[in-house]
């Protein structure tokens, strides 16, 4: 169980991490902290279910998660959520339509939840928070663009090597079937590539 002092420490660390992306004024920092609701994450927790209408956004301070959908009985992993990243189902969050994906915690930790209403209020009040949100979204768009490019134009071996370079610790933190799914290959194909490359 995470203690209250640890939650405060993680919140402060999360804010410091954000200020490395874009500096915040003292008042903006206070306002941002005031709307952040700590959420203790346990391995296996489902944060978003297929069909949920998402009304807020989480910021992963500690832990690991994934977004996935079902294809028959199989899970197709579409996104990996790491420390220092915001996560939500962006289509549902932005348009109010039901989510097509699930978000699940695969490594216990802590996140901070902010409702869209509260976030838009501080967004409108502080230009530095507005700029920070734009920069965080740009980071996600670049990550998504790279992932789509890899899936469309790279070989299985190249996708594996790129993943290993980008996420060097993930093989000890995630199930191999989830990584293989994220890379759009079978677990058997990935095992052959791992054996070949060492």
C-alpha positions as CSV (number, residue, x, y, z in Angstrom):
1,X,0.0,0.0,0.0
2,X,1.3,3.4,-0.9
3,X,1.4,5.8,2.0
4,X,0.1,9.4,1.9
5,X,3.7,10.8,2.2
6,X,4.8,8.6,-0.8
7,X,1.8,9.9,-2.8
8,X,2.8,13.5,-2.2
9,X,6.4,12.7,-3.1
10,X,5.3,11.0,-6.3
11,X,3.0,13.9,-7.2
12,X,5.9,16.4,-6.7
13,X,8.2,14.2,-8.8
14,X,5.5,14.0,-11.5
15,X,5.2,17.8,-11.5
16,X,9.0,18.2,-11.7
17,X,8.9,15.8,-14.7
18,X,6.3,18.0,-16.4
19,X,8.4,21.1,-15.8
20,X,11.3,19.5,-17.7
21,X,8.9,19.5,-20.7
22,X,7.7,23.0,-20.2
23,X,8.1,25.4,-17.2
24,X,5.1,26.1,-15.1
25,X,4.4,29.2,-12.9
26,X,4.0,28.7,-9.2
27,X,0.2,29.3,-9.4
28,X,-0.1,26.9,-12.3
29,X,1.7,24.2,-10.4
30,X,-0.6,24.7,-7.4
31,X,-3.7,24.6,-9.6
32,X,-2.5,21.5,-11.4
33,X,-1.8,19.7,-8.2
34,X,-5.2,20.7,-6.8
35,X,-7.1,18.9,-9.6
36,X,-4.9,15.8,-9.6
37,X,-6.6,12.9,-7.8
38,X,-4.2,10.1,-6.9
39,X,-5.1,6.6,-8.1
40,X,-3.2,3.6,-6.7
41,X,-2.8,1.2,-9.6
42,X,-2.7,-2.6,-9.0
43,X,-1.5,-5.1,-11.6
44,X,-4.5,-6.3,-13.5
45,X,-6.7,-3.3,-12.9
46,X,-8.8,-2.3,-15.9
47,X,-8.9,1.5,-16.0
48,X,-11.0,1.8,-19.2
49,X,-13.3,-0.9,-20.6
50,X,-14.6,-1.3,-24.1
51,X,-17.7,0.8,-24.3
52,X,-16.8,3.3,-21.5
53,X,-17.1,7.0,-22.2
54,X,-13.9,8.5,-20.9
55,X,-14.3,11.8,-19.0
56,X,-10.7,12.4,-17.9
57,X,-7.1,11.7,-18.3
58,X,-4.5,9.9,-16.2
59,X,-0.8,10.7,-15.8
60,X,1.4,7.7,-15.1
61,X,3.8,8.6,-12.3
62,X,4.9,5.0,-11.4
63,X,4.0,1.8,-13.1
64,X,3.2,0.4,-16.5
65,X,0.1,-0.1,-18.6
66,X,-1.2,-1.1,-22.0
67,X,-4.1,-0.3,-24.3
68,X,-5.6,-3.2,-26.1
69,X,-8.7,-4.5,-27.9
70,X,-10.1,-7.9,-28.5
71,X,-9.9,-9.8,-31.8
72,X,-11.9,-12.9,-31.2
73,X,-10.4,-14.3,-28.0
74,X,-7.0,-12.7,-28.5
75,X,-5.9,-9.3,-27.1
76,X,-4.3,-6.9,-29.6
77,X,-1.9,-4.5,-27.8
78,X,-2.0,-1.1,-29.4
79,X,-0.1,1.1,-26.9
80,X,2.3,0.9,-24.0
81,X,2.0,3.4,-21.2
82,X,5.2,4.3,-19.3
83,X,6.1,6.5,-16.4
84,X,5.8,10.2,-17.2
85,X,3.1,9.8,-19.8
86,X,-0.5,10.9,-19.9
87,X,-3.0,8.2,-20.9
88,X,-6.6,8.0,-21.8
89,X,-8.7,6.8,-24.8
90,X,-8.2,10.0,-26.7
91,X,-11.1,9.5,-29.2
92,X,-13.5,8.9,-26.3
93,X,-12.0,11.7,-24.2
94,X,-12.2,14.2,-27.1
95,X,-15.5,13.3,-28.7
96,X,-17.6,11.5,-26.0
97,X,-18.0,8.3,-28.0
98,X,-17.6,4.9,-26.3
99,X,-14.0,3.6,-26.1
100,X,-13.1,0.8,-28.6
101,X,-10.2,-0.3,-26.3
102,X,-9.3,-1.3,-22.8
103,X,-6.6,0.1,-20.7
104,X,-5.0,-2.2,-18.2
105,X,-2.3,-1.9,-15.6
106,X,0.5,-4.5,-16.0
107,X,2.8,-3.2,-13.3
108,X,1.5,-1.7,-10.0
109,X,2.1,1.9,-9.3
110,X,0.5,5.3,-9.1
111,X,-1.3,7.7,-11.4
112,X,-3.0,11.0,-11.1
113,X,-6.5,11.5,-12.6
114,X,-7.8,14.8,-13.9
115,X,-11.3,15.3,-15.2
116,X,-11.7,16.9,-18.6
117,X,-13.7,19.7,-17.0
118,X,-11.1,20.5,-14.4
119,X,-8.2,20.2,-16.9
120,X,-9.9,22.6,-19.3
121,X,-10.4,25.1,-16.5
122,X,-6.7,25.2,-15.7
123,X,-5.9,25.0,-19.4
124,X,-7.9,28.2,-20.0
125,X,-6.5,29.9,-16.9
126,X,-2.8,29.3,-17.5
127,X,-1.1,29.6,-20.9
128,X,1.9,27.5,-19.6
129,X,-0.5,24.6,-18.9
130,X,-2.0,24.9,-22.3
131,X,1.5,24.8,-23.9
132,X,2.4,21.8,-21.7
133,X,-0.6,19.9,-22.9
134,X,0.1,20.7,-26.6
135,X,3.7,19.5,-26.1
136,X,2.6,16.3,-24.4
137,X,0.1,15.6,-27.2
138,X,2.9,16.2,-29.7
139,X,5.0,13.6,-28.0
140,X,2.2,11.1,-28.2
141,X,1.6,11.9,-31.9
142,X,5.2,11.4,-32.7
143,X,5.3,8.1,-30.8
144,X,2.1,7.0,-32.6
145,X,3.5,8.1,-36.0
146,X,6.7,6.1,-35.4
147,X,4.7,3.0,-34.3
148,X,2.4,3.1,-37.4
149,X,5.4,3.7,-39.7
150,X,7.2,0.7,-38.2
151,X,4.1,-1.5,-38.6
152,X,3.6,-0.5,-42.2
153,X,7.1,-0.3,-43.6
154,X,9.5,-2.3,-41.4
155,X,10.2,-6.0,-41.4
156,X,9.4,-8.1,-38.3
157,X,13.1,-8.1,-37.4
158,X,13.4,-4.3,-37.8
159,X,10.3,-3.8,-35.6
160,X,11.8,-6.0,-33.0
161,X,15.2,-4.2,-33.1
162,X,13.5,-0.7,-32.9
163,X,11.4,-1.9,-29.9
164,X,14.5,-3.2,-28.1
165,X,16.2,0.2,-28.7
166,X,13.2,2.2,-27.6
167,X,12.1,0.0,-24.7
168,X,15.2,-1.8,-23.4
169,X,13.6,-2.9,-20.1
170,X,10.2,-4.1,-21.4
171,X,11.2,-7.7,-21.9
172,X,11.5,-8.0,-18.1
173,X,8.3,-6.0,-17.4
174,X,5.8,-7.2,-20.0
175,X,4.5,-10.6,-21.2
176,X,6.1,-11.6,-24.5
177,X,2.7,-12.2,-26.1
178,X,1.8,-8.5,-25.4
179,X,5.1,-7.3,-27.0
180,X,4.6,-9.6,-30.0
181,X,1.1,-8.3,-30.4
182,X,2.3,-4.7,-30.2
183,X,4.8,-5.4,-32.9
184,X,2.1,-7.1,-35.0
185,X,3.8,-10.5,-35.1
186,X,3.2,-13.9,-33.6
187,X,4.9,-14.9,-30.4
188,X,6.6,-17.7,-32.4
189,X,8.0,-15.2,-34.9
190,X,9.4,-13.0,-32.1
191,X,11.0,-16.0,-30.4
192,X,12.7,-17.0,-33.6
193,X,14.0,-13.4,-34.1
194,X,15.2,-13.3,-30.4
195,X,17.0,-16.6,-30.9
196,X,18.6,-15.4,-34.1
197,X,19.8,-12.0,-32.8
198,X,20.7,-13.1,-29.3
